């Protein structure tokens, strides 16, 4: 039985009539940049995520870069963040001239260890940039308490968490900005790149709209140096169709995760199995962008699954503080022990909404065989 990590072809087939009609509407309108389609999508996403404003941009990476700029982060500033995530988070900080400052992670949630943040705050610290990894939110209460006490900006990287909540508050309710990615394999994925910045601050929203359009405040009037970073109308149209299904898809992901937990629970309780199931903070409504287990023979387990046509993926095999590109920051092996241990053990299993019960049963039966 083949079990893909994602099945975008099956997803498209289930929405074909809606997707095709939406794209034809845009093509016939000849409005490919900005316009009503983008405007209405921004409003819908902002409403879903508990934010006043949504500003569509060209990618999740651009959402981070423009957020940092709009929040006044630049040369000489420090931004506290996590080394256990995709490289775009660190990259964005470096691109605006600021210095990433890493904090180790919580072994249960894989998010920032909020107990380790305060001792990293210096006179140069300008912002906190947590990541809502794999679909569950970082501890907003602690983060925003620290921000209030030290006068810091909070930029939430929620690229993997659209639809998530914490204590019934959605991802865009708190913080200076919250960034989204619509990369095709995200829970809400475009047919290309795309992103959005959410904010409750009108000044930040207006700055973001100017930044994404070459720094213009009206046509031909450039008040700042900007970027060319717009979410195009075709992607907005596709995403508007998918947005209507997001809640159901997230619920299916949660149901799939629950079934994994049930079928793997017996082996996970045995120390000899080496299997550790995903942890979560009970304050979180987790939307399982990834279902990520740990195993002390992770590479062997992945190879075994591949032999039996089950896809899996390692997110992330090398933490950012050990990457060559960021060697100038001066971190070394052993500086962040929890993230280094986790990076050697994590393996993400298929959890997408198109997954069948039979496929999950097949995957878990293979894991039982591997650990026996």
Buried (B, 14 or more C-beta within 10 A) or exposed (E): EEBBBBBBEEBBEEBEEBBEEBBEBBEEEEBBEBBEBBBEBBEBBBEBBBBBBBBBBBBBBBBBBBBBBBBBBEEEBBBBBBBBBBBBBBBBBBBBEBBBBBBBBBBEBBBBBBEBBBEEBEEEBBBBBBBBBBBBBBBBEBBBEBBEEBEBBBBBBBBBBBBBBBEEBBBBBBBBBBBBBBBBEBBBBBBBBBBBBBBBBEEBBBBBBBBBBBBBBEEEEEEEEBBEBBBBBBBBBBBBBBBEBBEEBBEBBBBBBEBBBEBBEEBBEEEEBBBBBBBBBEBBBBBBBBBBBBBEEBEEBBEBBEEBEBBBBBBBEBBBBBBEEBEEBEBEEEBBEBBBBBBBBBBBBBBBBBBEEEBBEBBBEBBBEBBE
